[in-house]
Amino acid sequence: MGRSAKFLSAQFLDAALALVAEGGPEAVTVSAVAGSLGAPIGSIYHRFASRDLLLAKMWLRTVESFQAGFLEILKSGDGLRASLYTPSWVRSHVNEGRLLLLYEREYLISGEWPQEVRDHAAQLSRNLDEGFRTFTRKLFGRSARPALQRVIFALVDVPAAAVRRYLEAGEAPPRIIDELVRDTYIAILGGNP
């Protein structure tokens, strides 16, 4: 009978996330992750073939976590609530928000991703694209490029920009951000949800 694992993959991902949030991507080394958990380095390599794979899986897990809630709201057709999702989610997931909004994926991970990781990233991208297109068709009756750009600006660009400077300071965004995002949403897309 095999020995049960003392450390789970999620623990390594959580440790890497905490290191990124505190010191940026360069703070994440295999030895730093192992040290933060008191785990042997080999136990990390047993689950992740490289630092890049560890960072890729951490990034994908975070994107998937954010995107699941965002797309659920978007699917309901409530654009205003979807625009407010970013500040709300970031308040309760400050480290994850720092990861997604302060660091480009390409800055985190160099080199070639394994096919499984590339496929997962591509699927997340397709899901998001389809969510935007469906919502845009619902709102405008079509998903032409100008309409899609308006939707993405109101639902992604504005909320992300609104919370970014607070994340850079290591703070959760204040509640007034919701009011400002709401006003901007209404100005761009009208009173329609």
Backbone as JSON, one array per atom type, in Angstrom:
{
  "sequence": "MGRSAKFLSAQFLDAALALVAEGGPEAVTVSAVAGSLGAPIGSIYHRFASRDLLLAKMWLRTVESFQAGFLEILKSGDGLRASLYTPSWVRSHVNEGRLLLLYEREYLISGEWPQEVRDHAAQLSRNLDEGFRTFTRKLFGRSARPALQRVIFALVDVPAAAVRRYLEAGEAPPRIIDELVRDTYIAILGGNP",
  "N": [[0.84, -1.17, 0.0], [0.56, 2.21, -0.88], [2.17, 5.21, 0.29], [0.43, 7.93, 1.76], [0.07, 11.17, 0.37], [1.76, 13.88, 1.8], [1.66, 16.51, 1.19], [-0.5, 18.44, -0.8], [-1.23, 19.16, -4.25], [-2.66, 21.55, -4.46], [-1.8, 22.93, -2.21], [0.81, 23.63, -2.86], [0.31, 25.3, -5.01], [-1.12, 27.33, -3.72], [0.9, 28.29, -2.02], [2.73, 29.25, -3.91], [1.16, 31.27, -5.04], [0.9, 33.04, -2.85], [3.56, 33.83, -2.62], [3.95, 35.15, -5.1], [2.1, 37.24, -4.8], [3.24, 38.65, -2.72], [5.95, 39.17, -3.45], [6.16, 39.3, -6.21], [6.47, 37.61, -9.44], [9.16, 36.79, -9.65], [9.82, 36.03, -7.11], [8.96, 33.5, -6.8], [10.33, 30.54, -6.53], [11.27, 27.14, -6.82], [12.5, 26.22, -4.51], [11.74, 28.24, -2.7], [8.95, 27.92, -2.6], [8.81, 25.31, -1.59], [10.12, 25.74, 0.85], [8.34, 27.51, 2.14], [6.32, 25.84, 2.86], [7.55, 23.89, 4.26], [8.23, 21.63, 2.92], [9.74, 18.92, 1.1], [11.81, 19.58, -1.73], [11.66, 17.75, -3.8], [9.03, 16.81, -3.61], [7.57, 18.77, -4.82], [8.5, 18.7, -7.45], [7.56, 16.21, -8.03], [4.91, 16.65, -8.58], [4.83, 18.83, -10.28], [6.55, 19.42, -13.16], [8.26, 21.51, -13.58], [9.21, 24.87, -12.58], [7.91, 26.69, -14.24], [5.68, 25.19, -15.02], [4.38, 24.92, -12.58], [3.75, 27.64, -12.06], [2.13, 28.12, -14.31], [-0.04, 26.39, -13.86], [-0.98, 27.49, -11.49], [-1.74, 30.03, -12.37], [-3.73, 29.36, -14.27], [-5.61, 28.09, -12.62], [-6.42, 30.25, -11.07], [-7.48, 32.02, -12.99], [-9.58, 30.43, -13.91], [-11.14, 30.24, -11.59], [-11.93, 32.94, -11.17], [-13.22, 33.43, -13.61], [-15.36, 31.62, -13.66], [-17.39, 32.57, -11.89], [-17.81, 35.12, -13.0], [-18.68, 34.54, -15.65], [-21.01, 33.15, -15.11], [-22.69, 35.14, -14.07], [-22.72, 36.85, -16.29], [-23.96, 35.21, -18.16], [-26.53, 35.19, -17.15], [-27.41, 37.55, -18.05], [-27.13, 39.93, -16.75], [-25.51, 42.58, -17.06], [-24.62, 44.83, -15.62], [-24.21, 43.84, -13.04], [-22.23, 42.0, -13.7], [-20.18, 43.75, -14.41], [-19.55, 44.75, -11.95], [-18.49, 42.6, -10.72], [-15.69, 42.19, -10.78], [-14.45, 44.17, -8.94], [-15.69, 43.26, -6.58], [-14.94, 40.52, -6.4], [-12.17, 40.79, -6.27], [-11.89, 42.06, -3.81], [-12.36, 39.98, -2.05], [-10.46, 38.2, -2.84], [-7.68, 39.09, -2.82], [-4.94, 38.4, -3.26], [-5.15, 36.72, -5.51], [-6.3, 38.53, -7.27], [-4.18, 40.36, -7.52], [-2.37, 38.71, -8.86], [-3.72, 38.23, -11.34], [-4.22, 40.81, -12.36], [-1.96, 42.38, -12.18], [0.19, 41.11, -13.33], [1.26, 40.0, -16.42], [0.44, 37.07, -18.23], [2.5, 36.07, -19.84], [4.7, 37.18, -18.63], [4.83, 35.8, -16.28], [5.31, 33.14, -16.99], [7.71, 31.5, -18.81], [8.91, 30.02, -21.83], [7.8, 26.93, -23.36], [4.55, 25.7, -22.91], [3.18, 22.64, -21.65], [1.08, 20.54, -23.7], [-1.42, 19.93, -22.5], [-1.78, 22.06, -20.71], [-1.79, 24.23, -22.47], [-4.1, 23.58, -23.91], [-6.04, 23.81, -21.92], [-5.85, 26.55, -21.26], [-6.61, 27.62, -23.74], [-9.26, 26.72, -23.88], [-10.43, 28.11, -21.73], [-10.18, 30.69, -22.73], [-11.8, 30.53, -25.01], [-14.27, 30.08, -23.78], [-14.68, 32.49, -22.42], [-14.7, 34.31, -24.57], [-16.99, 33.42, -25.94], [-18.91, 33.93, -23.99], [-18.84, 36.75, -23.89], [-19.65, 37.33, -26.54], [-22.24, 36.21, -26.64], [-23.58, 37.72, -24.65], [-23.29, 40.28, -25.78], [-24.77, 40.01, -28.16], [-27.27, 39.65, -27.02], [-27.65, 42.13, -25.83], [-27.28, 44.05, -27.88], [-28.34, 42.91, -30.15], [-26.68, 41.91, -32.0], [-23.28, 40.82, -32.54], [-21.27, 42.46, -33.48], [-18.01, 43.87, -34.12], [-17.6, 46.64, -33.05], [-19.68, 46.79, -31.11], [-19.03, 44.65, -29.45], [-16.55, 45.55, -28.53], [-17.36, 47.73, -26.96], [-18.77, 46.41, -24.94], [-16.75, 44.79, -23.77], [-15.03, 46.8, -22.89], [-16.64, 48.06, -20.94], [-17.2, 45.95, -19.17], [-14.77, 44.71, -18.57], [-12.32, 46.24, -19.01], [-12.74, 48.77, -17.67], [-13.51, 48.0, -14.92], [-11.17, 46.53, -14.23], [-9.12, 48.45, -14.48], [-9.99, 50.2, -12.52], [-9.54, 48.86, -10.11], [-6.86, 48.26, -10.12], [-4.79, 50.09, -9.18], [-5.13, 50.0, -6.44], [-4.55, 47.36, -5.91], [-1.86, 47.37, -6.63], [-0.89, 48.79, -4.49], [-1.22, 46.95, -2.57], [-3.7, 46.74, -1.39], [-7.21, 46.15, -0.78], [-9.78, 47.09, -3.05], [-11.66, 50.09, -2.4], [-15.15, 50.59, -1.47], [-16.29, 52.67, -2.94], [-15.44, 52.35, -5.5], [-17.22, 50.6, -6.7], [-19.46, 52.19, -7.13], [-18.4, 54.01, -8.99], [-17.69, 52.31, -11.1], [-20.23, 51.37, -11.73], [-21.51, 53.78, -12.57], [-19.96, 54.32, -14.82], [-20.48, 52.07, -16.4], [-23.22, 52.47, -16.96], [-23.03, 54.85, -18.4], [-21.67, 53.97, -20.66], [-23.02, 51.7, -21.68], [-25.64, 52.27, -21.28], [-28.74, 52.31, -19.4], [-29.39, 49.69, -19.5], [-29.19, 46.39, -18.23]],
  "CA": [[0.0, 0.0, 0.0], [1.38, 3.41, -1.03], [2.14, 6.25, 1.3], [-0.43, 9.05, 1.36], [0.82, 12.4, 0.15], [1.72, 14.82, 2.92], [1.35, 17.81, 0.61], [-1.36, 18.37, -1.97], [-0.89, 20.11, -5.31], [-3.27, 22.85, -4.15], [-0.97, 23.62, -1.22], [1.94, 24.21, -3.58], [-0.24, 26.42, -5.79], [-1.41, 28.4, -2.76], [2.18, 28.85, -1.57], [3.26, 30.03, -5.03], [0.32, 32.47, -5.14], [1.29, 33.95, -1.76], [4.87, 34.38, -2.97], [3.74, 36.12, -6.18], [1.4, 38.4, -4.26], [4.13, 39.41, -1.85], [7.22, 39.59, -4.04], [6.15, 39.23, -7.66], [6.79, 36.3, -9.99], [10.54, 36.4, -9.42], [9.92, 35.47, -5.76], [8.56, 32.1, -6.84], [11.3, 29.53, -6.91], [10.86, 25.85, -6.27], [12.97, 26.14, -3.12], [10.92, 29.15, -1.89], [7.65, 27.27, -2.41], [9.04, 24.19, -0.66], [10.45, 26.31, 2.15], [7.17, 28.11, 2.78], [5.48, 24.75, 3.36], [8.35, 22.89, 4.96], [8.14, 20.42, 2.09], [10.93, 18.62, 0.31], [11.76, 20.06, -3.11], [11.23, 16.63, -4.64], [7.58, 16.65, -3.62], [7.05, 19.71, -5.81], [8.81, 18.15, -8.77], [6.72, 15.03, -8.24], [3.62, 17.11, -9.09], [5.04, 19.84, -11.32], [7.84, 19.12, -13.78], [9.12, 22.7, -13.59], [8.67, 26.1, -12.0], [6.97, 27.23, -15.21], [4.43, 24.43, -14.96], [3.75, 25.31, -11.32], [3.17, 28.97, -12.28], [1.05, 28.0, -15.29], [-1.21, 25.78, -13.2], [-1.48, 28.48, -10.53], [-2.41, 31.07, -13.14], [-4.96, 28.8, -14.84], [-6.56, 27.87, -11.53], [-6.93, 31.56, -10.67], [-8.34, 32.49, -14.08], [-10.79, 29.61, -13.92], [-11.92, 30.62, -10.42], [-12.55, 34.23, -11.46], [-14.07, 33.36, -14.79], [-16.58, 30.84, -13.4], [-18.4, 33.47, -11.34], [-18.07, 36.19, -13.96], [-19.48, 34.03, -16.76], [-22.34, 32.79, -14.6], [-23.45, 36.39, -14.03], [-22.89, 37.32, -17.66], [-24.95, 34.33, -18.8], [-27.85, 35.59, -16.67], [-27.78, 38.76, -18.78], [-27.01, 41.09, -15.88], [-24.23, 43.21, -17.38], [-24.19, 45.72, -14.54], [-23.65, 42.97, -11.98], [-20.98, 41.45, -14.22], [-19.15, 44.8, -14.34], [-19.2, 44.92, -10.54], [-17.92, 41.35, -10.22], [-14.24, 42.32, -10.57], [-14.1, 44.75, -7.64], [-16.19, 42.4, -5.5], [-14.09, 39.33, -6.35], [-10.83, 41.2, -5.84], [-11.94, 42.33, -2.37], [-12.28, 38.72, -1.3], [-9.36, 37.42, -3.39], [-6.68, 40.11, -3.12], [-3.74, 37.78, -3.86], [-5.5, 36.28, -6.85], [-6.46, 39.75, -8.06], [-2.84, 40.86, -7.83], [-1.81, 37.82, -9.88], [-4.37, 38.4, -12.65], [-4.28, 42.18, -12.87], [-0.67, 43.06, -12.15], [1.22, 40.38, -14.06], [0.87, 39.36, -17.68], [0.71, 35.64, -18.27], [3.8, 35.85, -20.47], [5.72, 37.59, -17.67], [4.91, 34.76, -15.27], [5.74, 31.84, -17.48], [8.48, 31.52, -20.05], [9.04, 28.68, -22.41], [6.66, 26.24, -23.96], [3.67, 24.99, -21.99], [2.74, 21.32, -22.11], [-0.17, 20.59, -24.47], [-2.56, 19.93, -21.58], [-1.92, 23.41, -20.18], [-2.21, 25.07, -23.6], [-5.5, 23.27, -24.2], [-6.86, 24.37, -20.84], [-5.85, 28.0, -21.47], [-7.41, 27.9, -24.94], [-10.67, 26.5, -23.54], [-10.85, 29.25, -20.92], [-10.28, 31.83, -23.64], [-13.01, 30.32, -25.83], [-15.45, 30.26, -22.92], [-14.83, 33.93, -22.18], [-15.09, 34.92, -25.84], [-18.39, 33.07, -26.2], [-19.72, 34.68, -23.02], [-18.94, 38.15, -24.36], [-20.44, 37.37, -27.77], [-23.65, 35.94, -26.31], [-24.11, 38.89, -23.96], [-23.35, 41.39, -26.73], [-25.94, 39.76, -29.03], [-28.47, 39.87, -26.21], [-27.76, 43.55, -25.55], [-27.32, 44.86, -29.1], [-28.95, 42.19, -31.26], [-25.59, 41.43, -32.86], [-21.99, 40.86, -31.82], [-20.28, 43.11, -34.35], [-16.81, 44.29, -33.39], [-17.77, 47.84, -32.21], [-20.54, 46.47, -29.96], [-18.21, 43.79, -28.59], [-15.54, 46.4, -27.88], [-18.04, 48.49, -25.91], [-19.07, 45.48, -23.85], [-15.49, 44.42, -23.1], [-14.54, 47.98, -22.19], [-17.46, 48.29, -19.75], [-17.19, 44.8, -18.25], [-13.42, 44.25, -18.24], [-11.29, 47.28, -18.94], [-13.02, 49.75, -16.61], [-13.33, 47.44, -13.57], [-9.76, 46.17, -14.0], [-8.37, 49.69, -14.25], [-10.45, 50.79, -11.27], [-8.98, 48.18, -8.93], [-5.42, 48.01, -10.29], [-3.89, 50.89, -8.33], [-5.25, 49.51, -5.07], [-3.79, 46.11, -5.86], [-0.45, 47.74, -6.63], [-0.57, 49.24, -3.13], [-1.46, 45.83, -1.66], [-4.96, 46.99, -0.7], [-8.46, 45.82, -1.44], [-10.41, 48.32, -3.55], [-12.74, 50.6, -1.54], [-16.52, 50.44, -1.98], [-16.64, 53.72, -3.9], [-15.12, 51.82, -6.83], [-18.45, 50.02, -7.25], [-20.27, 53.3, -7.62], [-17.76, 54.56, -10.18], [-17.84, 51.31, -12.16], [-21.66, 51.39, -12.09], [-21.76, 55.0, -13.36], [-19.29, 54.16, -16.12], [-21.25, 51.06, -17.13], [-24.44, 53.12, -17.44], [-22.63, 55.83, -19.42], [-21.21, 53.3, -21.89], [-24.0, 50.75, -22.22], [-26.99, 52.71, -20.96], [-29.35, 51.74, -18.21], [-29.68, 48.26, -19.7], [-28.27, 45.52, -17.51]],
  "C": [[0.89, 1.24, 0.0], [1.19, 4.39, 0.12], [1.22, 7.38, 0.85], [0.42, 10.32, 1.29], [0.65, 13.33, 1.34], [1.31, 16.21, 2.43], [0.52, 17.61, -0.65], [-0.91, 19.41, -3.0], [-1.43, 21.5, -5.0], [-2.44, 23.63, -3.13], [0.23, 24.29, -1.88], [1.48, 25.42, -4.41], [-0.56, 27.6, -4.89], [-0.13, 29.08, -2.29], [2.79, 29.72, -2.67], [2.48, 31.33, -5.19], [0.71, 33.49, -4.07], [2.64, 34.6, -2.06], [4.76, 35.43, -4.08], [3.12, 37.39, -5.63], [2.33, 39.28, -3.42], [5.36, 39.97, -2.57], [7.28, 39.57, -5.55], [6.59, 37.85, -8.14], [8.21, 35.84, -9.71], [10.75, 35.81, -8.03], [9.59, 33.98, -5.73], [9.69, 31.26, -7.41], [10.82, 28.22, -6.3], [11.3, 25.75, -4.81], [12.16, 27.07, -2.21], [9.55, 28.54, -1.6], [7.79, 26.13, -1.4], [9.29, 24.72, 0.75], [9.24, 26.88, 2.87], [6.24, 27.05, 3.37], [6.23, 23.77, 4.25], [8.32, 21.55, 4.23], [9.46, 20.15, 1.39], [10.75, 19.1, -1.13], [11.26, 18.97, -4.05], [9.73, 16.45, -4.69], [6.92, 17.64, -4.58], [7.28, 19.15, -7.21], [8.02, 16.88, -9.07], [5.38, 15.42, -8.86], [3.75, 18.07, -10.27], [6.45, 19.65, -11.88], [8.81, 20.3, -13.73], [8.44, 23.85, -12.86], [7.62, 26.69, -12.94], [5.63, 26.51, -15.17], [3.67, 24.76, -13.67], [3.06, 26.67, -11.48], [2.0, 28.92, -13.27], [-0.21, 27.43, -14.65], [-1.83, 26.74, -12.19], [-2.28, 29.55, -11.26], [-3.74, 30.56, -13.7], [-6.02, 28.57, -13.77], [-7.22, 29.19, -11.12], [-7.87, 32.12, -11.73], [-9.66, 31.73, -14.06], [-11.71, 29.98, -12.74], [-12.65, 31.95, -10.67], [-13.61, 34.09, -12.55], [-15.38, 32.62, -14.53], [-17.69, 31.75, -12.87], [-18.8, 34.56, -12.31], [-18.99, 35.7, -15.08], [-20.88, 33.62, -16.33], [-23.23, 34.04, -14.56], [-23.73, 36.89, -15.44], [-23.96, 36.51, -18.4], [-26.37, 34.7, -18.37], [-28.34, 36.86, -17.37], [-27.64, 40.03, -17.96], [-25.62, 41.72, -16.05], [-23.72, 44.11, -16.27], [-23.56, 44.9, -13.42], [-22.33, 42.35, -12.43], [-19.86, 42.49, -14.15], [-18.69, 45.01, -12.91], [-18.54, 43.67, -9.94], [-16.42, 41.5, -9.93], [-13.91, 42.98, -9.25], [-14.54, 43.88, -6.46], [-15.28, 41.18, -5.31], [-12.71, 39.68, -5.81], [-10.81, 41.49, -4.34], [-11.79, 41.04, -1.56], [-11.17, 37.81, -1.79], [-8.21, 38.36, -3.79], [-5.44, 39.51, -3.78], [-4.01, 37.34, -5.29], [-5.69, 37.47, -7.79], [-5.13, 40.34, -8.46], [-2.21, 40.02, -8.95], [-2.4, 38.14, -11.26], [-4.22, 39.81, -13.22], [-2.95, 42.91, -12.87], [0.4, 42.39, -13.0], [0.65, 39.73, -15.31], [1.26, 37.88, -17.62], [2.1, 35.36, -18.81], [4.95, 36.25, -19.54], [5.92, 36.52, -16.61], [5.61, 33.5, -15.77], [6.49, 31.99, -18.79], [8.52, 30.11, -20.61], [7.72, 28.11, -22.89], [5.86, 25.5, -22.9], [3.39, 23.59, -22.53], [1.38, 21.45, -22.81], [-1.4, 20.68, -23.58], [-2.83, 21.34, -21.05], [-2.37, 24.36, -21.29], [-3.67, 24.85, -23.94], [-6.44, 23.89, -23.17], [-6.97, 25.89, -21.0], [-6.71, 28.38, -22.67], [-8.9, 27.73, -24.66], [-11.21, 27.64, -22.69], [-11.06, 30.48, -21.79], [-11.54, 31.72, -24.51], [-14.28, 30.56, -25.01], [-15.73, 31.74, -22.68], [-15.31, 34.64, -23.44], [-16.57, 34.64, -26.14], [-19.32, 33.79, -25.24], [-19.91, 36.12, -23.44], [-19.83, 38.24, -25.6], [-21.93, 37.16, -27.5], [-24.28, 37.14, -25.62], [-24.27, 40.06, -24.92], [-24.54, 41.23, -27.69], [-27.23, 40.04, -28.29], [-28.71, 41.37, -26.01], [-28.0, 44.38, -26.81], [-28.01, 44.18, -30.29], [-27.93, 41.66, -32.25], [-24.3, 41.48, -32.04], [-20.9, 41.41, -32.74], [-19.15, 43.69, -33.49], [-17.0, 45.56, -32.55], [-18.62, 47.56, -30.96], [-19.77, 45.61, -28.95], [-17.15, 44.59, -27.85], [-16.15, 47.23, -26.76], [-18.3, 47.61, -24.68], [-17.79, 45.13, -23.08], [-14.91, 45.62, -22.34], [-15.31, 48.18, -20.88], [-17.34, 47.18, -18.71], [-15.8, 44.37, -17.79], [-12.46, 45.4, -18.01], [-11.52, 48.27, -17.8], [-12.86, 49.14, -15.22], [-11.88, 47.08, -13.26], [-8.92, 47.4, -13.71], [-8.73, 50.3, -12.9], [-9.82, 50.15, -10.04], [-7.45, 48.07, -8.96], [-4.55, 48.81, -9.32], [-3.98, 50.48, -6.87], [-4.47, 48.21, -4.9], [-2.29, 46.38, -5.85], [0.01, 48.18, -5.25], [-0.79, 48.13, -2.1], [-2.75, 45.96, -0.87], [-6.14, 46.43, -1.5], [-9.1, 47.12, -1.92], [-11.55, 48.78, -2.63], [-14.09, 50.49, -2.24], [-16.91, 51.5, -3.0], [-16.35, 53.28, -5.33], [-16.37, 51.25, -7.48], [-19.33, 51.11, -7.85], [-19.71, 53.86, -8.92], [-17.87, 53.6, -11.37], [-19.29, 51.3, -12.65], [-21.97, 52.6, -12.98], [-21.15, 54.89, -14.75], [-20.03, 53.15, -16.99], [-22.49, 51.7, -17.76], [-24.12, 54.12, -18.54], [-22.26, 55.15, -20.73], [-22.3, 52.44, -22.51], [-25.43, 51.15, -21.93], [-27.51, 52.04, -19.71], [-29.65, 50.27, -18.34], [-28.69, 47.43, -18.91], [-27.49, 44.72, -18.42]]
}
